[in-house]
């Protein structure tokens, strides 16, 4: 199987790493990553597809409703987005409060116990989840079911959204399970790397938080949960997206009936702050004894979703690490055999997000693999992407649109993105045109700006006995233990 | 609700629960039309034409998996799968995946004990490219030492990433080793580092010759294609690939287990203990397969399941507890994996799991639990029909296992015929102490510091 995304990421001091000695130190590649014989009878045309559009409406309580009617299968899925109810707004001394509230909403309402909610949903074979990411701006309530169960599902959804009761007994259970989970996740090298990368890139910004603290969990009370719910689960800026076997008329009637009590609160839209600018390149090492691989992440702060260079950075990311056609996969796996997978990703939310490349390699090749990773980033800055590579990356991105036509829910997500970020009405119609227009010069300029060596953060998680000294060759290293504590 | 005697619910609450529980879905899942033919070289071709989206998927199943590996070559079937992306007569190394992704498609390959599956989903104007790519490697795989060495390294990293560098990795590998006696099913699909290192190009060549023959393969194509068009292209690209003698049959017999097996492991990467309980159950081909499926839903599907509600939520003995039964045409397990709540005893957790199994065996199974199982099956069926890839894989898989791709349309109806009495019967028959293997994994000392 081909896997490009290990569960990790990292940050670095790149200038030091990219000395001219690099290539000399690099062992020669015995194999070529991709050889194109050019005999496959591919159609050079990109299939023209027309994306169906949802019907949209603004409800009196502020909710923006999007319905993508699709009767191919007797099923319906929905999402309710509640801006302001995500972990982004957690009080500084209560990290995890929003995710606690979200997890507890299914654990009891004024008229249903936790057990009844689970049983009623599962007998209908319906799903219902409330999630609020630690750094997310919003809470998301999502669900799906066979179409003849949709009334029942929305009935329970409305109850969970409007009348959660936060029973003390369920609070204690959640706390206990989450404490165990916090312990367990520290055994996962991917988590350790991602946590340190977020700290390195985001500093004190909410995006640096990946999980709650035990202290915050333990002091969370029924009253705190109730107050957060009352203040933040308001419809003023919310969105509801429904895809599947239902019309706008039927969906609107159902939502307006079941959520009739969800009244406008008159709260202003939330404001978002940017993370502080990065101070310079850094190397972080997390010692995880007995590791047989080193998990690496290299990356830095990038852009917001509405940045005009978003499409340029997407194409750039596709070229270097967007899947098995990316340079990282071809070079680190198919040529060098250092790893099972290597890839990169761009995260561009309301605030300045990050770009990162990640891989995990056997301990003994930590140094050459990290040097290669950084060399690939340098190459984007130093040389324009070739015409063929650029054309292939763009074609891949544009032609893959056809595949989304198989999934109404995925299609609807495009329009949710447009609504959420205030993008132009014809944003997705013009997507192929915009991607096609990206040039090699734009990519190189973007790489020089955003992937500059003096911005890079490097994270490595591995066996201290085998890896710590290697990293020191690359620059000053901040070392931590697997519990996240600085090792002097 | 009668199954839980705690009396915590009010009468009103019970009425609400009951009124909800008596409204099972009336939806009839749609049926998938398909054709099922063989080319003259024995290649089975299944085509399910539809035009709901401008997309098609190809699933190619070779009837070979880790159970076919010879001694000293564990992990070879999967290593071989990697070689299938390293080129053939008309396709360069890596060109297969590069071509598919660069033209907007997706693809992958995956190996289990019993089959190796390759698949791609592409925009509908690329049908010929997809079939050409699959045919070229079936006909003329390139067997090059450097490429084998390269993919051996990638696979060894796959093993480290997924197993050796993860908590409970050794436990996951030990389950089959402990529970099975048949060597074909005892070892892991990923194989041992030593055996992976020993694999040679001669092994690749003979494995290709024996197992990657058209008469040992099934191709299913689903989506925006015409059946005639697929057949014409299949004849053009595949039909001249010569058939081979049938591969040797695998001995799938398993001597009955006489008594409980237990193993204790210490894991230096784990932070919490883990309990694994695995019961031998009959193969997918057994008439009891559907009842076993409902049994695992009753025990462990969702938060209303007996395991979650009683052991995780009420007794709080575990923070995670799941039961599942991976598919197998041969020896097979119903596996239970539990993480005890910190501070709670593994013995109490094991006893609670046993007690819940005892309650299925001895006590009633409520109507709502059977409704839930039926609706869950119906929902899963409908959800699985949305993607052409899922349709193609199911058709090929049902053809492989049951020699009946039509099971895609009847699997749900079969499941609705299972009764509560059937579920109790299979629970009594298979979930016995003598028939299980138990592994207790504990974090290795010294205990990790700074625990939460």
HADDOCK unambig.tbl for C-alpha pairs under 7 A between the chains (distance, minus, plus):
assign (segid A and resid 1 and name CA) (segid B and resid 82 and name CA) 6.96 0.50 0.50
assign (segid A and resid 1 and name CA) (segid B and resid 108 and name CA) 5.88 0.50 0.50
assign (segid A and resid 1 and name CA) (segid B and resid 109 and name CA) 4.79 0.50 0.50
assign (segid A and resid 1 and name CA) (segid B and resid 110 and name CA) 5.05 0.50 0.50
assign (segid A and resid 2 and name CA) (segid B and resid 108 and name CA) 6.13 0.50 0.50
assign (segid A and resid 30 and name CA) (segid B and resid 146 and name CA) 6.50 0.50 0.50
assign (segid A and resid 31 and name CA) (segid B and resid 146 and name CA) 6.16 0.50 0.50
assign (segid A and resid 31 and name CA) (segid B and resid 147 and name CA) 6.42 0.50 0.50
assign (segid A and resid 33 and name CA) (segid B and resid 93 and name CA) 6.90 0.50 0.50
assign (segid A and resid 33 and name CA) (segid B and resid 94 and name CA) 6.35 0.50 0.50
assign (segid A and resid 34 and name CA) (segid B and resid 92 and name CA) 6.87 0.50 0.50
assign (segid A and resid 34 and name CA) (segid B and resid 93 and name CA) 5.36 0.50 0.50
assign (segid A and resid 34 and name CA) (segid B and resid 94 and name CA) 4.48 0.50 0.50
assign (segid A and resid 34 and name CA) (segid B and resid 95 and name CA) 5.80 0.50 0.50
assign (segid A and resid 35 and name CA) (segid B and resid 92 and name CA) 4.70 0.50 0.50
assign (segid A and resid 35 and name CA) (segid B and resid 93 and name CA) 5.33 0.50 0.50
assign (segid A and resid 35 and name CA) (segid B and resid 94 and name CA) 6.43 0.50 0.50
assign (segid A and resid 35 and name CA) (segid B and resid 95 and name CA) 6.03 0.50 0.50
assign (segid A and resid 36 and name CA) (segid B and resid 92 and name CA) 5.35 0.50 0.50
assign (segid A and resid 36 and name CA) (segid B and resid 95 and name CA) 5.57 0.50 0.50
assign (segid A and resid 37 and name CA) (segid B and resid 90 and name CA) 6.65 0.50 0.50
assign (segid A and resid 37 and name CA) (segid B and resid 91 and name CA) 5.89 0.50 0.50
assign (segid A and resid 37 and name CA) (segid B and resid 92 and name CA) 5.53 0.50 0.50
assign (segid A and resid 39 and name CA) (segid B and resid 90 and name CA) 6.10 0.50 0.50
assign (segid A and resid 39 and name CA) (segid B and resid 91 and name CA) 6.93 0.50 0.50
assign (segid A and resid 40 and name CA) (segid B and resid 129 and name CA) 5.89 0.50 0.50
assign (segid A and resid 40 and name CA) (segid B and resid 132 and name CA) 6.81 0.50 0.50
assign (segid A and resid 41 and name CA) (segid B and resid 128 and name CA) 6.48 0.50 0.50
assign (segid A and resid 41 and name CA) (segid B and resid 129 and name CA) 5.05 0.50 0.50
assign (segid A and resid 42 and name CA) (segid B and resid 126 and name CA) 6.03 0.50 0.50
assign (segid A and resid 42 and name CA) (segid B and resid 129 and name CA) 4.98 0.50 0.50
assign (segid A and resid 43 and name CA) (segid B and resid 125 and name CA) 6.50 0.50 0.50
assign (segid A and resid 43 and name CA) (segid B and resid 126 and name CA) 5.98 0.50 0.50
assign (segid A and resid 47 and name CA) (segid B and resid 123 and name CA) 6.83 0.50 0.50
assign (segid A and resid 47 and name CA) (segid B and resid 125 and name CA) 6.67 0.50 0.50
assign (segid A and resid 73 and name CA) (segid B and resid 382 and name CA) 6.94 0.50 0.50
assign (segid A and resid 112 and name CA) (segid B and resid 13 and name CA) 6.70 0.50 0.50
assign (segid A and resid 115 and name CA) (segid B and resid 304 and name CA) 6.53 0.50 0.50
assign (segid A and resid 116 and name CA) (segid B and resid 17 and name CA) 6.14 0.50 0.50
assign (segid A and resid 118 and name CA) (segid B and resid 303 and name CA) 5.74 0.50 0.50
assign (segid A and resid 118 and name CA) (segid B and resid 304 and name CA) 5.30 0.50 0.50
assign (segid A and resid 119 and name CA) (segid B and resid 304 and name CA) 5.00 0.50 0.50
assign (segid A and resid 120 and name CA) (segid B and resid 17 and name CA) 6.47 0.50 0.50
assign (segid A and resid 120 and name CA) (segid B and resid 20 and name CA) 5.93 0.50 0.50
assign (segid A and resid 120 and name CA) (segid B and resid 21 and name CA) 6.41 0.50 0.50
assign (segid A and resid 122 and name CA) (segid B and resid 304 and name CA) 6.99 0.50 0.50
assign (segid A and resid 122 and name CA) (segid B and resid 372 and name CA) 6.08 0.50 0.50
assign (segid A and resid 123 and name CA) (segid B and resid 21 and name CA) 6.15 0.50 0.50
assign (segid A and resid 123 and name CA) (segid B and resid 368 and name CA) 6.54 0.50 0.50
assign (segid A and resid 123 and name CA) (segid B and resid 371 and name CA) 6.12 0.50 0.50
assign (segid A and resid 123 and name CA) (segid B and resid 372 and name CA) 4.03 0.50 0.50
assign (segid A and resid 123 and name CA) (segid B and resid 375 and name CA) 6.72 0.50 0.50
assign (segid A and resid 124 and name CA) (segid B and resid 24 and name CA) 6.39 0.50 0.50
assign (segid A and resid 124 and name CA) (segid B and resid 372 and name CA) 6.70 0.50 0.50
assign (segid A and resid 124 and name CA) (segid B and resid 375 and name CA) 6.32 0.50 0.50
assign (segid A and resid 125 and name CA) (segid B and resid 372 and name CA) 6.52 0.50 0.50
assign (segid A and resid 125 and name CA) (segid B and resid 375 and name CA) 5.45 0.50 0.50
assign (segid A and resid 125 and name CA) (segid B and resid 376 and name CA) 4.91 0.50 0.50
assign (segid A and resid 125 and name CA) (segid B and resid 379 and name CA) 6.35 0.50 0.50
assign (segid A and resid 146 and name CA) (segid B and resid 379 and name CA) 6.42 0.50 0.50
assign (segid A and resid 148 and name CA) (segid B and resid 25 and name CA) 6.38 0.50 0.50
assign (segid A and resid 149 and name CA) (segid B and resid 25 and name CA) 6.76 0.50 0.50
assign (segid A and resid 177 and name CA) (segid B and resid 319 and name CA) 5.34 0.50 0.50
assign (segid A and resid 179 and name CA) (segid B and resid 452 and name CA) 6.50 0.50 0.50
assign (segid A and resid 180 and name CA) (segid B and resid 341 and name CA) 6.93 0.50 0.50
assign (segid A and resid 180 and name CA) (segid B and resid 342 and name CA) 6.64 0.50 0.50
assign (segid A and resid 183 and name CA) (segid B and resid 271 and name CA) 6.73 0.50 0.50
assign (segid A and resid 183 and name CA) (segid B and resid 451 and name CA) 6.25 0.50 0.50
assign (segid A and resid 183 and name CA) (segid B and resid 452 and name CA) 5.58 0.50 0.50
assign (segid A and resid 184 and name CA) (segid B and resid 271 and name CA) 5.93 0.50 0.50
assign (segid A and resid 184 and name CA) (segid B and resid 272 and name CA) 6.59 0.50 0.50
assign (segid A and resid 187 and name CA) (segid B and resid 167 and name CA) 6.41 0.50 0.50
assign (segid A and resid 187 and name CA) (segid B and resid 269 and name CA) 6.13 0.50 0.50
assign (segid A and resid 187 and name CA) (segid B and resid 270 and name CA) 5.86 0.50 0.50
assign (segid A and resid 187 and name CA) (segid B and resid 271 and name CA) 6.15 0.50 0.50
assign (segid A and resid 188 and name CA) (segid B and resid 166 and name CA) 6.62 0.50 0.50
assign (segid A and resid 290 and name CA) (segid B and resid 268 and name CA) 6.97 0.50 0.50
assign (segid A and resid 291 and name CA) (segid B and resid 165 and name CA) 5.63 0.50 0.50
assign (segid A and resid 292 and name CA) (segid B and resid 160 and name CA) 6.75 0.50 0.50
assign (segid A and resid 292 and name CA) (segid B and resid 164 and name CA) 6.92 0.50 0.50
assign (segid A and resid 292 and name CA) (segid B and resid 165 and name CA) 5.68 0.50 0.50
assign (segid A and resid 293 and name CA) (segid B and resid 160 and name CA) 6.85 0.50 0.50
assign (segid A and resid 293 and name CA) (segid B and resid 165 and name CA) 6.51 0.50 0.50
assign (segid A and resid 325 and name CA) (segid B and resid 98 and name CA) 5.54 0.50 0.50
assign (segid A and resid 325 and name CA) (segid B and resid 101 and name CA) 7.00 0.50 0.50
assign (segid A and resid 333 and name CA) (segid B and resid 154 and name CA) 6.38 0.50 0.50
assign (segid A and resid 334 and name CA) (segid B and resid 150 and name CA) 6.77 0.50 0.50
assign (segid A and resid 337 and name CA) (segid B and resid 150 and name CA) 5.26 0.50 0.50
assign (segid A and resid 337 and name CA) (segid B and resid 151 and name CA) 6.85 0.50 0.50
assign (segid A and resid 337 and name CA) (segid B and resid 153 and name CA) 5.17 0.50 0.50
assign (segid A and resid 337 and name CA) (segid B and resid 154 and name CA) 5.23 0.50 0.50
assign (segid A and resid 338 and name CA) (segid B and resid 153 and name CA) 6.99 0.50 0.50
assign (segid A and resid 338 and name CA) (segid B and resid 154 and name CA) 6.81 0.50 0.50
assign (segid A and resid 339 and name CA) (segid B and resid 154 and name CA) 5.53 0.50 0.50
assign (segid A and resid 339 and name CA) (segid B and resid 157 and name CA) 5.36 0.50 0.50
assign (segid A and resid 340 and name CA) (segid B and resid 154 and name CA) 4.83 0.50 0.50
assign (segid A and resid 340 and name CA) (segid B and resid 155 and name CA) 6.57 0.50 0.50
assign (segid A and resid 340 and name CA) (segid B and resid 157 and name CA) 5.25 0.50 0.50
assign (segid A and resid 340 and name CA) (segid B and resid 158 and name CA) 5.01 0.50 0.50
assign (segid A and resid 361 and name CA) (segid B and resid 157 and name CA) 6.79 0.50 0.50
assign (segid A and resid 362 and name CA) (segid B and resid 157 and name CA) 6.64 0.50 0.50
assign (segid A and resid 392 and name CA) (segid B and resid 102 and name CA) 5.28 0.50 0.50
assign (segid A and resid 393 and name CA) (segid B and resid 102 and name CA) 6.41 0.50 0.50
assign (segid A and resid 395 and name CA) (segid B and resid 102 and name CA) 6.14 0.50 0.50
assign (segid A and resid 395 and name CA) (segid B and resid 103 and name CA) 6.09 0.50 0.50
assign (segid A and resid 395 and name CA) (segid B and resid 104 and name CA) 6.80 0.50 0.50
assign (segid A and resid 396 and name CA) (segid B and resid 101 and name CA) 5.93 0.50 0.50
assign (segid A and resid 396 and name CA) (segid B and resid 102 and name CA) 4.27 0.50 0.50
assign (segid A and resid 396 and name CA) (segid B and resid 103 and name CA) 5.03 0.50 0.50
assign (segid A and resid 396 and name CA) (segid B and resid 104 and name CA) 4.34 0.50 0.50
assign (segid A and resid 397 and name CA) (segid B and resid 104 and name CA) 6.38 0.50 0.50
assign (segid A and resid 398 and name CA) (segid B and resid 104 and name CA) 6.93 0.50 0.50
assign (segid A and resid 399 and name CA) (segid B and resid 103 and name CA) 6.00 0.50 0.50
assign (segid A and resid 399 and name CA) (segid B and resid 104 and name CA) 4.29 0.50 0.50
assign (segid A and resid 400 and name CA) (segid B and resid 104 and name CA) 3.73 0.50 0.50
assign (segid A and resid 400 and name CA) (segid B and resid 105 and name CA) 5.97 0.50 0.50
assign (segid A and resid 402 and name CA) (segid B and resid 54 and name CA) 6.38 0.50 0.50
assign (segid A and resid 402 and name CA) (segid B and resid 55 and name CA) 6.71 0.50 0.50
assign (segid A and resid 402 and name CA) (segid B and resid 123 and name CA) 5.84 0.50 0.50
assign (segid A and resid 403 and name CA) (segid B and resid 55 and name CA) 6.15 0.50 0.50
assign (segid A and resid 403 and name CA) (segid B and resid 123 and name CA) 6.58 0.50 0.50
assign (segid A and resid 405 and name CA) (segid B and resid 53 and name CA) 5.71 0.50 0.50
assign (segid A and resid 406 and name CA) (segid B and resid 53 and name CA) 5.66 0.50 0.50
assign (segid A and resid 406 and name CA) (segid B and resid 386 and name CA) 6.67 0.50 0.50
assign (segid A and resid 406 and name CA) (segid B and resid 387 and name CA) 5.95 0.50 0.50
assign (segid A and resid 483 and name CA) (segid B and resid 450 and name CA) 6.35 0.50 0.50
